[in-house]
């Protein structure tokens, strides 16, 4: 028991050190703009402003913004809660190469969408908020920042673009075990994200957002977000979590993603309009309708291979 307590204490001490090193390393190539650099918001759609919006989304666009017209985000997450180091960290959910991937066909809308559409989709789902107008300074600034990352990525050396991640997530061929996921959460996730998924606030001022984001509850992503899909969440968790020391197995990542997504979160309206062509709907989409005979529970927690086989048989 004493040895266990000593090891746990070591984990609590080492984690902040690892995170500090990660933050310092991430600033070596990309510029970081301090919150206090500019008090007034820019009147031009600069890439620098776009970076601030992605990094400090809660304080600049969140529900506590002093200007009601700037309250675009419905929760207090930052875009960088998932797009680590303002999207500059190579690997899973990096923004470095996003510019080269748009425009592209999106099954959720059943049409081609561009980068601005993609950002607005995140604002309405991951940020549980509302979209920007197509001609807004904020939307253009975020797009310009992502475009600038593409240019920087092209100029980076191979060592800088290499993702330091474990092997890619391999989907277990079974239903995810929520109870096992709770154990994983308590052992590996609770220290940062809280016993009740409430996250850890950055300061005593709630408008500053979170150092570690909530993973369920009213301040988290809504049920229409991509992260609310078990396979999507498991891929991110396997690659990135615990932050600075991604050590979970495929089974652990799978189960803990199911546990997290079994919890209550904001509900997005009109989800039934997603995927006009239901055969394009991801097998782990947790909300109906579906074009197959499988129950909603199986779409939420698996096993997913029988669902894939059904759609493959249609082709």
C-alpha positions in Angstrom: 0.0 0.0 0.0 2.8 2.4 0.9 4.5 1.7 -2.4 1.2 2.3 -4.3 0.7 5.6 -2.5 4.3 6.6 -3.3 3.7 5.8 -7.0 0.5 7.7 -7.1 2.2 10.7 -5.5 4.9 10.5 -8.1 2.3 10.5 -10.9 0.7 13.7 -9.4 4.1 15.4 -9.3 5.4 14.2 -12.7 2.2 15.1 -14.7 2.5 18.9 -14.3 6.2 18.7 -15.2 5.4 16.7 -18.4 2.7 19.2 -19.4 5.0 22.1 -18.8 7.7 20.6 -21.0 5.1 19.9 -23.7 3.9 23.5 -23.7 7.5 24.9 -23.9 8.4 22.5 -26.7 5.3 23.6 -28.7 6.3 27.2 -28.6 9.8 26.5 -30.2 8.5 26.8 -33.7 5.2 28.6 -33.6 4.7 32.1 -32.1 2.5 32.4 -29.1 0.5 35.5 -28.5 -0.2 36.3 -24.8 -3.7 37.1 -23.7 -2.5 40.5 -22.5 -0.7 41.4 -25.8 -3.8 43.2 -27.1 -6.7 44.4 -25.0 -8.9 45.4 -27.9 -9.9 42.8 -30.5 -8.4 43.5 -34.0 -10.5 45.0 -36.8 -8.7 42.8 -39.3 -8.8 39.1 -40.0 -5.2 38.4 -39.2 -3.8 35.0 -38.6 -2.6 36.2 -35.2 -6.2 37.0 -34.2 -7.3 33.6 -35.5 -4.8 31.9 -33.3 -6.1 33.8 -30.3 -9.7 32.8 -31.1 -8.6 29.1 -31.3 -6.5 29.2 -28.2 -8.7 31.5 -26.0 -12.2 30.7 -27.4 -13.9 30.8 -24.0 -12.8 34.3 -23.1 -13.1 35.8 -26.5 -16.3 34.0 -27.8 -17.8 32.3 -24.8 -21.1 32.8 -23.0 -19.5 35.3 -20.5 -18.2 37.7 -23.2 -19.2 41.3 -22.2 -20.4 42.0 -25.7 -23.5 39.8 -26.3 -22.8 39.9 -30.1 -19.6 38.1 -29.5 -21.1 35.2 -27.6 -20.7 32.5 -30.3 -19.7 29.6 -28.1 -22.3 28.0 -25.8 -19.7 26.4 -23.5 -16.4 27.4 -22.0 -14.2 25.1 -24.0 -11.4 26.4 -26.2 -10.8 25.0 -29.7 -7.4 24.1 -28.4 -9.0 21.8 -25.9 -8.9 19.2 -28.7 -6.6 20.9 -31.3 -3.7 20.9 -28.9 -1.2 23.8 -28.8 -3.6 25.8 -31.0 -3.5 23.0 -33.6 0.3 23.1 -34.0 1.0 19.7 -32.5 1.6 17.2 -35.2 -0.6 14.1 -35.2 -4.2 13.5 -34.2 -6.5 16.5 -34.5 -3.6 18.7 -35.6 -4.6 21.7 -37.8 -1.3 21.8 -39.6 -2.5 20.1 -42.8 -6.2 21.0 -42.5 -6.0 23.6 -45.2 -5.1 21.0 -47.8 -8.2 18.9 -47.0 -10.8 21.4 -47.9 -13.1 21.9 -49.7 -14.2 18.2 -49.6 -17.4 16.2 -49.6 -19.1 15.9 -46.2 -21.6 13.1 -45.6 -23.3 14.9 -42.8 -24.5 17.6 -45.2 -24.3 15.4 -48.3 -22.4 18.1 -50.2 -19.0 19.7 -50.6 -18.0 22.0 -47.8 -15.1 24.4 -47.3 -13.0 25.4 -44.4 -15.4 28.1 -43.2 -18.2 25.5 -43.2 -16.1 23.2 -41.2 -15.3 25.8 -38.6 -18.9 26.7 -38.3 -19.8 23.1 -37.8 -17.4 22.9 -34.9 -18.9 26.1 -33.4 -22.4 24.5 -33.4 -21.3 21.1 -32.1 -18.1 20.9 -30.2 -18.6 24.4 -28.9 -22.4 24.0 -28.6 -22.9 27.5 -30.0 -23.9 29.3 -33.1 -22.2 29.8 -36.5 -20.4 33.0 -37.6 -21.7 34.8 -40.7 -19.7 33.9 -43.8 -18.2 37.4 -44.0 -17.3 37.8 -40.3 -13.8 38.9 -39.3 -13.6 36.1 -36.8 -14.4 33.4 -39.3 -11.9 34.8 -41.8 -9.2 35.1 -39.1 -9.6 31.5 -38.0 -9.4 30.4 -41.6 -6.4 32.6 -42.2 -4.6 31.1 -39.2 -5.3 27.6 -40.4 -4.0 28.5 -43.9 -0.9 29.9 -42.3 -0.3 26.6 -40.5 -0.4 24.9 -43.9 2.4 27.2 -45.2 4.4 26.7 -42.0 4.0 22.9 -42.2 5.4 22.9 -45.7 8.5 24.7 -44.4 9.0 22.4 -41.4 11.7 19.7 -41.2 10.7 16.1 -41.0 11.6 15.9 -37.3 9.2 18.8 -36.6 6.3 17.2 -38.5 6.7 13.8 -36.8 3.9 12.9 -34.5 5.1 11.4 -31.2 2.1 9.1 -30.6 1.6 5.5 -29.8 0.4 3.0 -32.4 -2.9 4.0 -34.0 -6.1 2.8 -32.2 -7.3 -0.6 -33.2 -11.0 -1.2 -32.6 -11.8 -4.1 -30.3 -14.4 -6.4 -31.8 -16.9 -6.2 -28.9 -19.3 -3.9 -27.2 -17.5 -1.2 -25.2 -17.6 -1.9 -21.4 -18.8 1.2 -19.6 -18.0 -0.2 -16.2 -14.5 -1.0 -17.2 -14.3 2.5 -18.7 -15.2 4.0 -15.4 -12.2 2.3 -13.7 -9.9 3.6 -16.5 -11.3 7.1 -16.0 -10.8 7.1 -12.3 -7.2 5.8 -12.6 -6.0 7.9 -15.5 -8.4 10.8 -16.3 -10.1 12.0 -13.1 -7.0 13.8 -11.8 -7.3 16.4 -14.7 -10.9 16.2 -15.8 -12.5 15.8 -12.4 -14.5 13.1 -10.6 -17.7 14.4 -12.2 -16.2 15.2 -15.6 -16.3 18.9 -14.7 -12.7 19.8 -15.7 -10.3 22.1 -14.0 -10.8 25.8 -14.4 -7.9 27.9 -15.6 -8.5 30.7 -13.0 -11.1 31.6 -10.4 -12.8 33.6 -13.2 -15.1 31.2 -15.0 -14.9 33.3 -18.2 -11.2 32.3 -18.6 -12.3 28.8 -19.4 -10.5 25.6 -18.4 -7.0 24.3 -18.0 -8.4 20.8 -18.5 -11.8 20.8 -20.2 -15.0 19.2 -18.9 -15.7 15.9 -20.7 -19.4 15.8 -19.9 -22.0 18.2 -18.4 -23.4 21.5 -19.6 -19.9 23.0 -20.3 -18.8 20.2 -22.6 -19.4 19.3 -26.3 -23.0 18.5 -27.3 -24.4 15.2 -28.5 -24.0 16.1 -32.2 -20.2 16.6 -31.9 -17.8 14.2 -33.4 -16.2 13.5 -30.1 -19.5 12.1 -28.9 -18.8 9.1 -31.2 -17.1 6.3 -29.3 -14.6 5.4 -32.1 -13.7 9.1 -32.7 -13.1 9.7 -29.0 -11.2 6.5 -28.6 -8.8 7.4 -31.5 -8.1 10.8 -29.8 -7.7 9.3 -26.3 -5.4 6.5 -27.5 -3.2 9.0 -29.3 -3.1 11.9 -26.8 -4.3 10.9 -23.3 -3.2 11.1 -20.5 -1.8 14.4 -21.8 2.0 14.1 -22.2 2.0 10.4 -21.5 -0.4 8.5 -23.8 -0.2 5.0 -22.2 -3.7 3.6 -22.6 -4.3 0.3 -24.5 -6.8 0.0 -27.3 -9.3 -1.6 -24.9 -8.8 1.1 -22.2 -9.3 3.9 -24.8 -12.4 2.2 -26.2 -14.0 1.6 -22.8 -13.2 5.0 -21.3 -14.6 6.8 -24.4 -17.8 4.8 -24.0 -17.9 5.7 -20.3 -17.4 9.4 -21.0 -20.0 9.5 -23.8 -22.6 7.6 -21.6 -22.8 10.7 -19.5 -25.2 13.6 -20.0 -24.2 16.6 -22.1 -26.0 19.4 -24.1 -28.5 18.2 -26.7 -28.3 19.6 -30.2 -31.6 20.2 -32.0 -32.5 18.9 -35.5 -30.0 16.0 -35.5 -32.4 14.0 -37.6 -31.5 16.2 -40.5 -27.9 15.0 -40.4 -26.8 12.7 -43.2 -29.6 13.1 -45.8 -28.1 9.9 -47.3 -28.2 7.6 -44.2 -26.0 5.0 -45.8 -23.1 7.5 -45.3 -23.7 7.8 -41.5 -20.8 6.6 -39.4 -21.4 3.3 -37.8 -20.8 4.8 -34.4 -23.2 7.7 -34.8 -25.0 7.7 -31.4 -28.3 9.2 -32.6 -30.9 8.0 -35.1 -32.3 7.6 -37.7 -30.4 4.8 -39.3 -30.7 2.9 -42.6 -30.1 -0.4 -40.9 -31.8 -2.7 -38.5 -29.3 -2.4 -35.6 -30.4 -0.8 -32.3 -29.2 2.6 -31.1 -27.3 1.0 -28.3 -25.1 -0.9 -30.7 -24.5 2.2 -32.7 -23.4 3.9 -29.5 -21.2 1.2 -28.0 -20.6 -1.5 -30.5 -19.8 -4.0 -31.7 -19.5 -2.1 -34.9 -18.2 -4.7 -37.4 -21.7 -6.2 -38.0 -23.0 -2.8 -38.9 -20.2 -2.3 -41.4 -20.8 -5.7 -42.9 -24.5 -4.9 -43.4 -23.6 -1.7 -45.4 -20.9 -3.6 -47.3 -23.6 -6.2 -48.3 -25.7 -3.4 -49.8 -22.9 -2.5 -52.2 
